[in-house]
C-alpha cells in the first residue's frame, strides 16, 4: 500500500535496489567462473552463458538510463563488467562474505522488488517521459510473457532443485492435475456468467430498492449470484448500488454473496471441493449474507439517493442482447477473473503435502477455525482463487470447518470493502460488518466441525496422466486460448492489474459497475 501511494518514490527505490542486486549478481557470476575452473580454464558452457546474458543486461541498463548523459550508462556498464572480474579474483571470499541467511533475505528483497517492474503501470510516470504502452506494446508484452512461461516450463521440468514434493517438476504436475480437474466446470462457469451478463436487463440498484425490508437481503444475494464479479469490482459496485438507491440491507447482502456465491466459484467448487463441501459453502454464505444484511444493513437504513433523472432505459430484445453481448461479456469475465483463478491454482500447487503437514502441525486444533478465519483477512483472494487452495488444505488434514471459515472471509473482508463501508456509513458500521462476517464464519466453521467432521473433497489424481480425459483436455485447451486472448488484449501488465488492490475503487471498476 505504501508503494501504491508513493509510486514515483517507490519506482526510484526499486531501480536502486535493482542496480544493487545486479552488482552482486555480476560478482557472483565472476565467482562462479572461478569456482568451476579446471586445468583448462572455466567451463565453456558456463562462460558462454555468462557472456551471452550480459547482452540483455546491457540493453536493459542502457534503456533505463537512455535519457541521462551518455557518460552515465557507459560508466555503469564498465563498472558492471569490472565487478565480474572482481568476483573472479576474490571468489574464495564470496561464499563467506555474509551469512547464508542474510544472502537469502537479500535475494528475497531483490526478487520481490523486481516484481514491481512486472506489474507497475508505466502511465504513472508519464511526467518522467515514460509513456503508457499502446496496443503494439501490450501485444509484445503478452508475447514476451508467453515465451518466458514456455522457457520456464521446460527449465522447471528438468529442475530438481529441492527434494520430495517440493521439486519444480512436482509443482508442475500438481498444477496440471488441478487445472485438468477444474477446466470443464470453469469453462461452463464462464459461459453461464457471460450469458447472464449479456441478457441481464435493467438496474440492480432499482431492483434492490424495492420490496419489503425482509426481502431485500434475499434480492441482494440473488444479484450477487447472477453478476460475474472480479474481486476489485465488489466495493465499487457496492458504492454504485447504495448511491443508486439500493437499501443498505440488500447492498450488504450483495457485498457478502457477490464475492462468495459467484457462478464461477460455485461451479468450480464441485470438482475440487465435492458436492458436500460445495453445498455447505453455499448454505453458509447465504446465511452470512442474509444475517449481515438484515441486522447490520438494516441498522443503517437507506443512505443512497435514487436516480431522479426520470429516464426510462430501453431494453433490447433477448435475442439481440445475446447476439451482441455474449462475446464481449465472455472476454470481460476472463479479463477480470482469470488472474485470480490462476493465482489460486499456483498457490495450491506450490503447497505440497509436506508443506501442508507442517502447517497443520503449527496450528493447534482448538483454534484452527479461528486461525484460518483470521488468515483470510490479510490474504484476500477471490472466491474462485481460494477454492483450489482450500481443496488442497482440507485434503491434507485441515478441518472442513477451518476451510469453510477461510472460504468465507478471504473473498469478503478486504481493505477496499472496509474503505467503502467507512466512507458511506461510518467507521462503526464498517467494524460491525467485519466483526459480523468474521464471527459468523468462525461460528459456522465450528458447527460444521461438530456436525460433519468427515467431509472431504474428492481425491485428486496423483499424476496428470491419471486425470486426462477428452473433455478435460478440450476444456483446458479452450481456457488456455481464452487466457491468451486476454493477454493479447491487455498485455501482461494489464492482465496482472486485476490483482492490484491500490486502485480497487478506481474508474475502470466503476465503469464495470455502471455496465452491470
C-alpha positions, 0 to 999 in steps of 0.5 A: 500500500505504501508503494501504491501511494508513493509510486514515483518514490517507490519506482526510484527505490526499486531501480536502486535496489535493482542496480544493487542486486545486479552488482552482486549478481555480476560478482557472483557470476565472476565467482562462479567462473572461478569456482568451476575452473579446471586445468583448462580454464572455466567451463565453456558452457558456463562462460558462454552463458555468462557472456551471452546474458550480459547482452540483455543486461546491457540493453536493459541498463542502457534503456533505463538510463537512455535519457541521462548523459551518455557518460552515465550508462557507459560508466555503469556498464564498465563498472558492471563488467569490472565487478565480474572480474572482481568476483573472479579474483576474490571468489574464495571470499564470496561464499563467506562474505555474509551469512547464508541467511542474510544472502537469502533475505537479500535475494528475497528483497531483490526478487520481490522488488523486481516484481514491481517492474512486472506489474507497475503501470508505466502511465504513472510516470508519464511526467518522467517521459515514460509513456503508457504502452499502446496496443503494439506494446501490450501485444509484445508484452503478452508475447514476451510473457508467453515465451518466458512461461514456455522457457520456464516450463521446460527449465522447471521440468528438468529442475530438481532443485529441492527434494520430495514434493517440493521439486519444480517438476512436482509443482508442475504436475500438481498444477496440471492435475488441478487445472485438468480437474477444474477446466470443464466446470470453469469453462461452463462457469464462464459461459453461464456468467457471460450469458447472464451478463449479456441478457441481464436487463435493467438496474440492480440498484432499482431492483434492490430498492424495492420490496419489503425490508425482509426481502431485500437481503434475499434480492441482494444475494440473488444479484450477487449470484447472477453478476460475474464479479472480479474481486476489485469490482465488489466495493465499487459496485457496492458504492454504485448500488447504495448511491443508486438507491439500493437499501443498505440491507440488500447492498450488504447482502450483495457485498457478502454473496457477490464475492462468495456465491459467484457462478464461477466459484460455485461451479468450480467448487464441485470438482475440487471441493465435492458436492458436500463441501460445495453445498455447505459453502453455499448454505453458509454464505447465504446465511452470512449474507442474509444475517449481515444484511438484515441486522447490520444493513438494516441498522443503517437504513437507506443512505443512497439517493435514487436516480431522479433523472426520470429516464426510462432505459430501453431494453433490447430484445433477448435475442439481440442482447445475446447476439451482441453481448455474449462475446464481449461479456465472455472476454470481460469475465476472463479479463477480470477473473482469470488472474485470480483463478490462476493465482489460486491454482499456483498457490495450491500447487506450490503447497505440497503435502509436506508443506501442508503437514507442517502447517497443520502441525503449527496450528493447534486444533482448538483454534484452527477455525479461528486461525484460518478465519483470521488468515483470510483477512490479510490474504484476500483472494477471490472466491474462485482463487481460494477454492483450489487452495482450500481443496488442497488444505482440507485434503491434507488434514485441515478441518472442513470447518477451518476451510469453510471459515477461510472460504468465507472471509478471504473473498469478503473482508478486504481493505477496499470493502472496509474503505467503502463501508467507512466512507458511506456509513461510518467507521462503526458500521464498517467494524460491525460488518467485519466483526459480523462476517468474521464471527459468523464464519468462525461460528459456522466453521465450528458447527460444521466441525461438530456436525460433519467432521468427515467431509472431504473433497474428492481425491485428486489424481496423483499424476496428470496422466491419471486425470486426462480425459477428452473433455478435460483436455478440450476444456483446458485447451479452450481456457488456455486460448481464452487466457491468451486472448486476454493477454493479447488484449491487455498485455501482461501488465494489464492482465496482472492489474486485476490483482492490484488492490491500490486502485480497487475503487478506481474508474475502470471498476466503476465503469464495470459497475455502471455496465452491470 
